[in-house]
Amino acid sequence: MSRIVTVGAAQTGPIQETDSRNEVVERLINLLREGSRAGCDLVVFPELALTTFFPRWYVDDKKEFDHYFEKEMPSPETKPLFDEAKRLGVGFHLGYAELTPKGEHFNTSVLVDKAGDIIAHYRKVHLPGHEEHEPWRAFQHLERYYFDPGPGFEVHAAFGGIMGMAICNDRRWPETYRVLSLQGCEMVLIGYNTPVHYAPDPNQDRLQGFHNHLVLQAGAYQNGMWVVGVAKAGEEEGCDLLGESAIIGPSGEIKALCSTVGDELVVADCDLDLCADYKETLFNFSRYRRPEVYTRITSQIGVEIPETLKES
């Protein structure tokens, strides 16, 4: 018997600095309702889905930006989304900025079940960008300044399968998918806010959409899992953000794809049993993996050219 999870990729358009939390949450609720009408079990929202992408700006005192962070979840402003999820019987995944009681700042996502209860939190592991003020950029990418790195990747029993979470830049690293897949992950939920312009190397701008789907599809195929990648898209505070949100099967094939850069929902029936077609054949880890020859992956960080090559 197939295990079908009907998933909605709920892309949002831009969120401007002047947009209130209440206005944004109402947009998310509308997408959740659309997902309910489409028969969704789970609706996936983007990274930092409650605010504009504030790390594009630098302030000397980081506390000035604490108003972008949620101190509790649900908060008074986000509770209507949780209440509506419970009323509709639809789960969701939501990305936001989190300020913990210990004063830690994380780029976080939360997984919520059909009863409106939190299943798990995930804090972004691979923080991109830079730590120092770089005013030469048209806009900055200061995640390493505003956020603390998360502790790692975990899986969770939910929606009839084994679920994992990752955020934006995590999707570019093959280790993300492999660590989740080694825990049996059958579906990974990934929100992103990706500028089309990449200041360190503008030659990559034209490839942003290609690279986005390349890593999502490769991660799905090489690990026999479903991948749901969901964008905040469009022109946000003068910065163009990539759309092209997609639901990808364990074959690496795109099963649903957004065609706009606004609020848009696409839906796919995801059969979790299809994961076994890859996990038990070509990518049967127990049979084929050779971890004893992969030790460099965890024993070093940067490139280390062998001494024998340096000498030659």
C-alpha positions in Angstrom: 0.0 0.0 0.0 1.4 3.4 -1.0 2.1 6.1 1.6 0.8 9.2 -0.1 1.5 12.6 1.4 -0.1 15.5 -0.5 2.3 18.4 -0.2 1.9 22.1 -1.2 4.9 24.2 -2.0 3.7 27.6 -0.8 6.0 30.2 -2.4 5.5 33.7 -1.3 6.2 36.9 -3.1 8.4 39.6 -1.6 7.9 40.9 2.0 8.8 44.6 2.3 10.1 46.3 5.4 6.8 48.1 5.8 4.7 44.9 5.7 3.4 44.0 9.2 3.5 40.6 10.7 -0.3 40.5 10.7 -0.4 41.2 7.0 2.2 38.5 6.2 0.5 35.9 8.4 -2.8 36.6 6.6 -1.0 35.9 3.3 0.3 32.6 4.7 -3.2 31.7 6.0 -4.6 32.3 2.5 -2.0 29.9 1.1 -2.8 27.3 3.8 -6.5 27.5 2.9 -5.7 27.1 -0.7 -3.6 24.0 0.2 -6.6 22.7 2.2 -8.9 23.0 -0.8 -6.3 21.1 -2.9 -6.3 18.3 -0.3 -2.8 19.0 1.2 -1.6 17.2 4.2 1.3 19.5 4.5 2.0 23.0 3.3 5.7 24.2 3.1 6.5 27.9 3.5 9.8 29.6 2.7 12.8 30.6 4.8 12.3 33.8 6.8 8.7 33.8 5.8 7.5 36.4 8.3 9.9 39.2 7.5 11.9 40.9 4.8 15.4 39.4 4.3 17.0 41.8 6.8 20.6 40.5 6.6 20.9 42.5 3.5 21.5 45.6 5.8 24.2 46.3 8.3 23.7 48.0 11.7 26.5 48.5 14.3 24.3 47.3 17.2 22.6 44.0 16.2 20.0 44.5 18.9 18.4 47.1 16.6 17.3 44.2 14.5 15.9 42.0 17.3 12.4 43.1 16.2 12.8 40.8 13.2 13.1 37.8 15.5 10.5 35.7 17.1 10.9 35.2 20.9 8.3 32.5 21.0 6.5 30.2 18.6 3.6 30.6 18.2 3.8 34.3 19.0 0.6 36.4 19.3 1.0 37.4 15.7 1.6 33.9 14.3 -1.0 32.1 16.5 -3.8 32.6 13.9 -1.7 30.5 11.5 -1.5 27.7 14.0 -5.2 28.0 14.9 -6.1 27.8 11.2 -3.9 24.8 10.6 -5.7 23.0 13.5 -9.1 24.0 12.1 -8.3 22.9 8.6 -6.4 19.8 9.7 -3.3 20.7 7.6 0.3 20.7 8.8 2.9 23.2 7.8 6.6 24.1 7.7 7.6 27.7 8.5 10.9 29.5 8.3 11.6 32.5 10.6 14.2 34.3 12.7 14.4 33.0 16.2 15.7 34.7 19.4 16.0 32.1 22.2 15.7 32.8 25.9 19.6 32.4 26.1 20.0 35.2 23.6 20.9 33.0 20.7 19.9 34.1 17.2 19.0 31.4 14.7 17.7 31.1 11.2 15.0 28.6 12.1 12.3 26.5 10.6 9.5 24.7 12.5 7.4 21.7 11.5 3.8 21.7 12.7 1.4 18.8 12.6 -2.3 18.7 11.6 -3.4 19.5 15.1 -1.4 22.7 15.1 1.2 21.4 17.4 5.0 21.8 16.9 6.8 18.6 16.0 10.3 20.0 15.8 12.6 23.0 15.2 15.6 23.1 12.9 18.4 25.8 13.0 20.3 26.5 9.8 23.7 24.8 9.8 25.5 26.3 6.7 25.4 30.1 7.1 26.4 31.9 3.9 27.7 35.3 3.2 30.1 37.4 5.3 30.6 38.7 8.9 31.9 42.2 8.3 30.4 45.3 6.9 30.9 45.4 3.1 29.4 48.7 1.9 30.6 48.2 -1.7 27.8 45.7 -2.2 24.5 46.9 -3.6 23.0 44.8 -0.8 24.8 42.6 1.8 24.5 39.0 2.9 25.2 39.2 6.6 23.8 35.9 7.9 27.1 35.1 9.5 26.8 38.4 11.4 23.2 38.1 12.6 22.8 34.4 13.1 24.4 31.6 15.2 25.1 28.3 13.4 22.7 25.4 14.2 23.8 22.2 15.8 23.0 19.6 13.1 20.5 17.6 11.1 17.8 15.4 12.6 14.8 13.5 11.3 11.3 13.2 12.7 8.4 10.8 12.4 5.6 12.8 10.8 2.9 12.7 8.1 3.3 8.9 7.8 7.0 9.1 7.0 10.5 10.2 8.1 10.9 14.0 7.6 14.0 16.2 7.6 14.5 20.0 7.4 17.2 22.2 5.9 17.3 25.9 5.0 18.5 27.7 1.9 22.3 27.4 1.7 22.1 24.0 3.3 20.7 22.7 0.0 23.9 23.4 -1.8 25.9 21.0 0.4 25.7 17.3 -0.4 26.4 16.5 3.2 23.0 17.9 4.2 21.1 15.3 2.2 23.5 12.4 3.0 23.4 13.0 6.8 19.6 13.1 6.7 19.4 10.0 4.4 21.6 8.0 6.7 18.9 8.5 9.3 16.3 7.2 6.9 14.9 10.5 5.7 12.2 10.2 3.0 11.3 13.9 2.6 13.3 17.0 3.3 11.7 20.4 3.5 13.8 23.4 2.4 12.9 27.1 2.4 15.1 29.6 0.7 15.6 33.4 0.0 18.1 33.5 -2.9 19.2 36.7 -4.5 19.5 36.5 -8.3 22.6 38.7 -8.1 25.7 37.1 -6.5 28.0 40.0 -5.7 31.3 38.0 -5.3 30.9 36.5 -8.8 28.2 38.1 -11.0 29.0 35.5 -13.7 26.9 33.1 -11.7 23.7 35.3 -11.8 22.4 33.7 -15.0 22.8 30.3 -13.5 20.9 30.8 -10.2 17.8 28.9 -11.3 19.9 26.1 -12.8 22.1 25.8 -9.7 19.0 25.8 -7.5 17.3 22.9 -9.3 20.7 21.1 -9.8 21.3 20.7 -6.1 17.7 19.9 -5.2 17.4 17.3 -7.8 20.8 15.8 -7.2 20.1 15.6 -3.4 16.8 13.9 -4.1 18.2 11.3 -6.5 21.5 10.5 -4.8 19.6 9.9 -1.5 16.3 8.4 -2.6 14.2 11.1 -1.0 11.5 13.7 -1.8 12.8 17.3 -1.7 10.5 20.3 -1.4 12.3 23.6 -2.1 10.2 26.7 -1.5 11.2 30.3 -2.2 10.4 33.8 -1.1 10.6 35.4 -4.5 10.3 38.7 -6.4 11.7 42.2 -5.9 12.1 42.7 -2.2 13.6 46.1 -1.1 15.3 46.5 -4.5 16.7 42.9 -4.4 15.5 40.3 -6.9 14.9 37.0 -5.2 14.7 33.7 -7.2 11.4 31.8 -7.4 11.1 28.4 -9.1 9.9 26.6 -6.0 9.7 22.9 -6.8 8.6 19.5 -5.4 11.1 16.8 -6.6 10.7 13.1 -6.4 13.3 10.5 -5.4 14.0 10.0 -9.1 15.3 13.5 -9.3 12.4 14.5 -11.5 10.5 17.8 -10.8 6.9 16.9 -10.0 5.6 20.4 -9.4 7.0 23.8 -10.2 6.1 27.4 -9.5 5.9 29.7 -12.6 5.6 33.2 -10.9 7.6 35.2 -8.4 4.5 35.9 -6.3 2.4 34.1 -3.7 1.7 30.8 -5.5 0.9 27.2 -4.4 1.8 24.1 -6.4 0.8 20.6 -5.2 2.1 17.1 -5.7 1.0 13.7 -4.3 4.2 12.3 -2.9 4.4 8.5 -2.5 7.0 7.9 0.2 7.2 4.3 -0.8 9.0 5.4 -4.0 12.0 6.2 -1.9 12.7 2.5 -1.6 13.1 2.2 -5.3 16.4 4.0 -4.9 17.3 3.4 -1.2 17.2 -0.4 -1.8 18.8 -0.5 -5.3 21.4 1.9 -6.7 21.8 3.8 -3.5 21.7 0.9 -1.1 24.0 2.5 1.5 24.5 -0.7 3.6 25.7 -2.6 0.5 27.8 0.0 -1.4 29.0 2.8 0.9 32.7 2.9 1.8 33.0 5.2 4.8 36.5 4.2 5.5 37.7 6.0 2.3 35.6 9.1 3.0 37.5 10.2 6.2 38.6 13.5 4.6 35.0 14.7 4.6 34.9 15.0 8.4 38.6 15.2 9.3 39.3 18.5 7.4 37.5 21.7 6.5 39.4 23.4 3.7 41.3 22.1 0.7 44.6 20.4 1.6 46.8 19.7 -1.4 48.9 16.5 -0.8 52.6 17.3 -0.1 53.6 15.0 -3.0 51.8 17.3 -5.4 53.3 20.4 -3.9 56.8 18.9 -4.3 56.2 18.2 -8.0 
